[in-house]
C-alpha cells in the first residue's frame, strides 16, 4: 500500500508538471533571437512561434505588469499604437500626442507609462539613481528604451561621449536592479528623400549615418556587454503605405512595430529569466496533495458504500425497529413518571400553601388556577408540566427532553444498523478496509466538503492559473445606461422576493435577515463596479466596504455581550471562516494575501473586537466598564492611525511577509486607514442598541409625525454629505472618508427601521446573495473576471450580454458551493455548540497547524526536487 501511494503521488505530480510546462519557451538564445526578429517574423533565422496579434493575446502576456517606455518621438508613436492594439483600435484612429512629456494609461490591470526623453543624456540622468518607481516603491516589470535621433541631428559631436556614459549607466542598472529587465529598441529607418529641408541641410543626418553611428553601437552593446537583456530590432525594411512629411514618423509603421512588440513580448513573458515561472510552487504541491487525497478518499469511500454497504434482511430490520420502539417507549415512560412526580410535588406545594394562607386569613381565598403574585406557584404551573409531558410525547416544537435526547443519542445508530458492510471474501482479511469504510461514513460530510472545495479550486486554476489560459480575457467596457438598467433589474427581483420575516427576531433592528439583505445589496453593486469598471461610483463602494467593516464590530459585539461567550472555539471558528478559502486560493494561484485585502481587514478588526470585549470579560456587565473599554479601544485606533506612519510600520513590519504587496506595507496601511473607525462605531452602536431599539419601537410607536421628521433629518444629512463629501474626486474623498462614512451608514439604518410595518420584511434574493459575500468576493478575481479582476472572462466572444448572463450564473453557483463547503468544514472542526475546554480546542488547533506545516515543508521539498530536474 505505501508503495502504491507513492506511485500514485508521483503520477499526479508528473501530470501536474506536464500541464504546467506545456508550451514552455525554447532555449534562452533562441528566445532572444525571436525577440530581435519579431518585427519581420518571416525572416527569422530561428524556428520561432509568433502568436496572432490580438487584444486578448496582448492582455494575457502583460498580466499585472508595469511597462515603462523611455525615449523619443518614434517610441512615443510605437507606445500609442501599442495601446491601440490592446484597445482594438485601427491605427488611423490613434492620434499622436506631440508635446506630452509623460503619457500613462492603465489597461486590463497593467500600467503603461511613456516618458519623453529625447537625448542620451536625459536617459542617463533619469536612470543614474534607479529605474522609475511608483508611489508604493514598485519598480517596472519591463523597461523599454530608445534614443539616438536627436543626438545625431542636434548634437553629433557629443554623440559618442553621451553614448559611452549611457552605456556605463545601463550596465550599472542591470547589476543593481537585475529584476528590472531592459529592452532596447533602436530608431526605425528614415527616408532621406522625405526629410524636411533643415534636416537635409544637415548632411550628417541620414539613414546610413543613423545606422553606423547609432544602431550598430546599440546592438554591439547588447551583444557584448549585456547592458540590456532584450533587443527588438525595428531598423528593418518593412512595407507600409503612409508616412509623415518629415521622413521619420509614421503611425502606420508604428502600428507594425507595435504588433511586432506584441510578438516580442510573447517570448519575454515565456522567458524563465524574466516573467515566466514554470516550476511548481510548494503551495501548489501542497494543495494538490491535500485536496487530491480528499478526492481519492471520497471516490473510494463512495464506491465502497455503493458496492459493499447493503441493506440487512427484513427480519433483522424488524428486530432493529422493534428494539428502537422499545427504547423510545421506555424513555417516554421514564419521562411521564418524572412529569407525574413533578406535578404531584407542585400540587402538594399549592395545597399546603393554600392551607397555610387559609389559616392565616379566612378572608383570603386561593384560586387553584391563579395564585397570588408573591407565591409564584399555582396549578397553572402544574398544567405547564402536563403540557411539557405532552410535548415530550408528541414531539411538539421539534424538541426532546434532555433525558430522552440522551437515550436517543445512544441508539441513533439503530437506523444505520439497517445496513451492513458485506466485503468480498478476498477483502475481508484486510481489516484496514473495514476501518476505512467506517471512518469515511463517520466523517463523510467533511470529505465531501473538501472534494467540493477541490472542484472550486481546480476551476479557479484552470480559468486564471499562473500559466494556464483556459478562457479568453477581454477589456472591460462601462456604459452608464446599462449599469443603471442592470441595477433596476436587481431591484425588481428584490421586490418580487420581498417577504415577511417569521423568525423570532423579525421586529428587531438589523435582524439577521435584514443584515444579510444589506450585505447582498452592497455585494451586488461592489461586484458590478469591478465587472464594468464603473469608476464613477468609487466613492459609493468605499462606503459599502466601510459598512461591511462596521458590521464586523456591531455583529460580533452584539454576540459577545448577549451570549457572553469568549471561548477559543468561537475565536478559531471565525478565523477559519474568514481565511480558509483565501488561504488555499493564495497557495494554489501563488498570489499575495493583500490581493484579497478584505480577508485580512476583517480578520484584524474581528480580533480587535474580540480583544476589546474578551479581556476581563467578567466585568463587562459592571456599570461603566463597557464605556471605559470603548474609550480605550478608540484611543488605540487613534494612536495607530492618527500618528506618523512610522508607528504603523513599526507595529506591522513583523507581519510584512504576509501583509506586504510589491515589497511594501503601503496597501495594508491604505486599506486599514480608510475604515479604521468603522468597527469601533459598530461596537458603540451595539452597546447602545437596546435604548435605540426601545426608542424606535416603543417611544415612537404611534408618533408618525415624529418619525417623518426624523426621516427628513436623515435625508437632509445624506444630501449634505453627498454635496460636500461624496462629490469630491477619489483622492480628496479618501482623506475625508474615515470621518464621514458613518453618516450614510447610520441614516440607512434609521430609514430602514423607523417604520414598524417595513422592519419585518426583507428580500430573500438579497439575503441569499448576502450569505455568500466572502466567496463572491474571492471568486470575482479569478472566475467572474480573470487576471486578478482586471479583465472580463469571455466564453462567448462578441456577445457580451449572453456572456455576462452565463458567466454570472456559473460564478454564483460555484460561490454557493464553496460557501456551503466552508461552513460544513467550520462546523466539523469547530462545532458551534462544542463543550470542549479551551485548552483542548487550542491543542487540537495546534495539531491541525502542525500537520499543515509539515505538509507544506514536504511539498516545498518536492517542488524544489522537480525544479532541480
Secondary structure as UniProt FT lines:
FT   HELIX           2..21
FT   TURN            22..23
FT   HELIX           28..36
FT   HELIX           38..43
FT   HELIX           55..61
FT   TURN            62..64
FT   STRAND          66..71
FT   HELIX           73..86
FT   TURN            87..88
FT   HELIX           91..93
FT   TURN            98..99
FT   STRAND          102..107
FT   TURN            108..109
FT   STRAND          110..116
FT   HELIX           120..127
FT   TURN            135..136
FT   STRAND          142..145
FT   HELIX           149..154
FT   TURN            157..158
FT   HELIX           159..176
FT   TURN            178..179
FT   STRAND          182..185
FT   HELIX           192..194
FT   HELIX           197..201
FT   TURN            203..204
FT   HELIX           207..210
FT   HELIX           211..215
FT   HELIX           216..220
FT   HELIX           221..225
FT   STRAND          230..232
FT   TURN            245..246
FT   HELIX           251..269
FT   TURN            272..275
FT   HELIX           282..308
FT   STRAND          309..311
FT   HELIX           314..360
FT   TURN            362..363
FT   TURN            368..369
FT   TURN            373..375
FT   HELIX           379..394
FT   HELIX           396..398
FT   HELIX           402..410
FT   HELIX           413..416
FT   TURN            417..418
FT   STRAND          419..421
FT   HELIX           425..428
FT   HELIX           431..442
FT   HELIX           444..464
FT   STRAND          472..474
FT   HELIX           480..496
FT   STRAND          498..500
FT   TURN            504..507
FT   TURN            509..510
FT   HELIX           512..532
FT   HELIX           535..537
FT   HELIX           538..563
FT   HELIX           568..589
FT   HELIX           593..596
FT   HELIX           597..614
FT   TURN            615..616
FT   HELIX           617..619
FT   TURN            620..621
FT   TURN            623..624
FT   HELIX           625..641
FT   HELIX           645..652
FT   HELIX           653..655
FT   HELIX           656..659
FT   TURN            662..663
FT   HELIX           666..674
FT   TURN            675..677
FT   HELIX           678..687
FT   HELIX           689..694
FT   HELIX           695..699
FT   TURN            700..702
FT   HELIX           704..721
FT   HELIX           722..726
FT   HELIX           730..753
FT   HELIX           756..759
FT   STRAND          761..763
FT   HELIX           764..771
FT   HELIX           773..779
FT   HELIX           780..784
FT   STRAND          785..786
FT   TURN            787..790
FT   STRAND          791..794
FT   TURN            797..798
FT   HELIX           800..829
FT   TURN            832..833
FT   HELIX           838..868
//
